[in-house]
């Protein structure tokens, strides 16, 4: 099965992560990296791997960038990865053993969330459909990120991927300012009845940051994870606070 899969990664200033991620993809005949005009060492690092092909494209939206990347791939299956995903050996062994029937459009995976290499026991990071059959899915923009609509059955993988972003807090804040501005536009334009529970909490503005902070600390157990847990709870509080500010601005 591995020879039928091409990993696809989007990058923009990911020198803190990309080398570690690509080092786990030596099994792939080709890895396609779509770079959004990085200004750091991302491209130079990626080009050091003999099975990596770097294609550069100015960023317009996540959905358009992912769709462009998929168009560069010739294999039947695409493994969609963020630059801060770590593909462990157990995950590779599982996808190698897959024998997907014709009506199967994709596989989704859960994640272990890590903070500077320290895995947390629980987090808010959702499952994602990461292994997709070309021609059996479409990508669309939803707020600040992309969503995938699969035309066919989706099965679950047993092994989890690892999310481990090593970029500093300043980069995190700058990225959230951009993302949450787009998310605020989406929430502001949606009616109350159209929103899921999380969206309704977020639309209350000042409530969401505090609810998220205490939910992560005490329900998800981050308080027992030491410095990594407090860092994660703080990041989620900052992200929701930025969204609240953007919602106030959009309302005005």
C-alpha positions in Angstrom: 0.0 0.0 0.0 2.8 2.4 0.7 3.8 2.8 -3.0 0.2 4.0 -3.6 0.5 6.9 -1.1 2.1 10.3 -1.5 2.4 12.5 1.6 1.4 16.1 1.0 2.6 18.9 3.3 1.8 22.7 3.3 4.5 24.9 4.7 5.2 28.6 5.5 8.1 29.4 7.7 8.2 25.9 9.3 12.0 25.5 9.8 11.3 24.6 13.5 9.2 21.5 12.4 9.7 20.4 8.8 13.0 18.5 9.2 11.6 16.3 12.0 8.4 15.6 10.0 10.2 14.8 6.7 12.6 12.5 8.5 9.7 10.1 9.2 8.7 9.9 5.6 11.6 8.1 4.1 9.3 5.2 3.1 7.5 7.4 0.5 8.7 7.4 -3.1 7.9 11.1 -3.2 6.8 13.7 -0.7 5.2 16.9 -2.1 5.8 20.1 -0.2 3.7 23.1 -1.2 5.5 26.1 0.2 3.7 29.5 0.6 6.8 31.6 0.0 8.7 30.9 3.2 11.3 33.5 4.2 13.2 31.2 6.7 15.1 27.9 6.1 12.0 25.8 5.4 12.7 25.2 1.7 16.5 24.6 2.2 15.7 22.0 4.8 13.1 20.2 2.7 15.4 20.1 -0.3 18.0 18.1 1.7 15.6 15.1 1.5 16.1 13.2 -1.8 12.4 12.0 -2.0 11.0 15.5 -1.5 9.7 17.8 -4.3 9.1 21.4 -3.3 6.6 23.5 -5.2 6.2 27.1 -4.3 2.9 29.0 -4.6 1.7 32.3 -3.0 -0.9 31.6 -0.4 -4.5 32.6 -0.9 -6.6 30.2 1.2 -6.0 26.8 2.8 -8.6 25.1 0.6 -7.0 26.5 -2.6 -3.5 25.6 -1.4 -4.5 22.0 -0.5 -6.4 21.6 -3.8 -3.3 22.8 -5.7 -1.1 20.3 -3.8 -3.4 17.4 -4.6 -3.2 18.3 -8.3 0.6 17.7 -8.1 0.1 14.1 -7.0 -0.1 11.0 -9.3 -0.6 8.2 -6.8 -4.1 6.9 -5.9 -3.9 8.0 -2.3 -2.8 11.3 -0.6 -1.6 11.5 3.0 -2.4 15.1 4.0 0.0 16.3 6.8 0.7 19.6 8.5 4.3 20.5 8.9 4.1 19.9 12.6 2.7 16.3 12.4 5.0 13.5 13.4 4.3 10.1 11.6 5.5 7.4 14.0 6.6 3.9 12.8 3.4 2.3 14.1 1.3 4.6 11.9 3.4 3.7 8.9 3.0 0.0 9.7 -0.7 0.3 9.9 -1.2 2.1 6.6 1.2 -0.3 4.9 -1.2 -3.2 5.9 -4.4 -1.5 4.6 -6.4 -3.1 1.8 -9.1 -0.5 1.0 -12.2 -1.7 -0.9 -13.3 0.4 -4.0 -16.1 2.2 -2.1 -13.7 3.5 0.6 -12.9 7.2 0.2 -10.6 7.8 3.1 -9.3 7.1 6.6 -9.4 9.4 9.6 -7.0 9.5 12.5 -6.9 10.8 16.0 -3.9 12.8 17.4 -1.6 12.9 20.4 -1.0 16.6 21.2 2.5 17.3 22.3 4.1 20.5 23.7 7.8 20.8 23.0 8.0 17.1 22.7 6.0 16.3 25.8 2.8 14.4 24.8 -0.4 15.3 26.7 -2.9 12.7 27.8 -5.8 14.7 26.4 -6.4 17.8 24.2 -9.0 19.6 22.1 -7.4 18.7 18.8 -10.0 16.9 16.7 -9.8 13.8 14.5 -9.0 14.5 10.8 -9.5 12.5 7.6 -5.8 12.4 6.6 -5.5 9.5 4.1 -7.7 10.3 1.0 -8.3 8.5 -2.3 -7.8 10.9 -5.2 -11.0 11.7 -7.0 -13.2 10.7 -4.0 -13.1 14.0 -2.0 -13.4 17.8 -2.3 -11.9 20.5 -0.2 -13.7 23.6 0.9 -12.9 26.7 3.0 -14.7 27.0 6.4 -13.7 30.0 8.4 -9.9 30.1 8.9 -9.3 26.5 7.8 -10.1 23.9 5.2 -12.6 21.0 5.4 -12.8 17.8 3.5 -16.0 16.3 2.1 -15.4 12.6 1.2 -17.6 10.9 -1.4 -17.6 7.4 0.0 -17.1 5.5 3.3 -14.5 6.7 5.8 -12.8 4.2 8.2 -10.8 5.0 11.3 -7.2 4.3 11.8 -6.1 2.8 15.1 -2.8 4.5 15.4 -2.6 8.2 16.3 -0.5 10.9 14.6 1.5 13.3 16.8 0.9 17.0 16.7 4.1 18.7 18.0 4.5 22.3 17.0 7.9 23.6 18.1 7.4 27.3 17.0 7.6 29.9 19.7 4.7 31.6 21.4 5.1 34.8 19.4 4.6 32.9 16.2 1.5 31.2 17.7 0.0 34.5 18.7 0.6 36.1 15.2 -0.9 33.1 13.5 -4.0 33.1 15.7 -4.6 36.8 15.0 -4.9 36.0 11.4 -6.9 32.8 11.8 -9.4 34.2 14.4 -10.1 37.2 12.2 -11.4 34.8 9.6 -13.2 32.7 12.2 -14.9 35.8 13.5 -16.3 36.7 10.0 -17.7 33.2 9.8 -19.3 33.2 13.3 -20.7 36.8 12.8 -22.4 35.8 9.6 -24.0 32.6 11.0 -27.3 32.6 12.8 -27.5 31.1 16.3 -29.5 28.1 15.1 -26.8 27.2 12.5 -24.0 27.0 15.0 -22.8 23.9 16.9 -22.4 24.2 20.7 -18.8 25.4 20.5 -19.8 28.1 18.0 -22.5 29.3 20.3 -20.2 29.5 23.3 -17.7 31.4 21.1 -20.3 33.9 20.0 -20.9 34.8 23.7 -17.4 36.4 23.4 -16.1 36.9 27.0 -17.4 33.5 28.1 -15.4 31.4 25.7 -11.9 32.2 26.8 -12.6 31.4 30.5 -14.7 28.3 29.7 -12.0 26.9 27.4 -9.2 27.6 29.9 -10.9 25.8 32.8 -12.2 23.0 30.5 -8.6 22.3 29.3 -7.2 22.5 32.8 -9.7 20.4 34.8 -11.8 18.4 32.3 -8.9 17.5 29.9 -6.5 17.2 32.9 -3.9 19.7 31.7 -3.3 20.8 35.3 -1.7 17.4 35.9 0.7 17.7 33.0 3.1 20.2 34.5 4.5 23.1 32.5 3.3 21.5 29.2 -0.2 21.4 30.4 -0.2 25.0 31.6 1.3 26.1 28.2 -1.4 24.3 26.3 -4.2 25.8 28.5 -2.7 29.3 28.1 -2.4 28.9 24.3 -6.1 28.0 24.1 -7.0 30.9 26.3 -5.0 33.3 24.1 -6.6 32.0 21.0 -10.2 32.3 22.3 -9.4 35.8 23.7 -8.2 36.9 20.3 -11.4 35.5 18.7 -13.5 37.4 21.3 -11.8 40.7 20.4 -12.4 40.1 16.7 -16.0 39.3 17.3 -16.4 42.6 19.2 -14.8 44.4 16.3 -17.0 42.6 13.7 -20.1 43.5 15.6 -19.1 47.2 15.6 
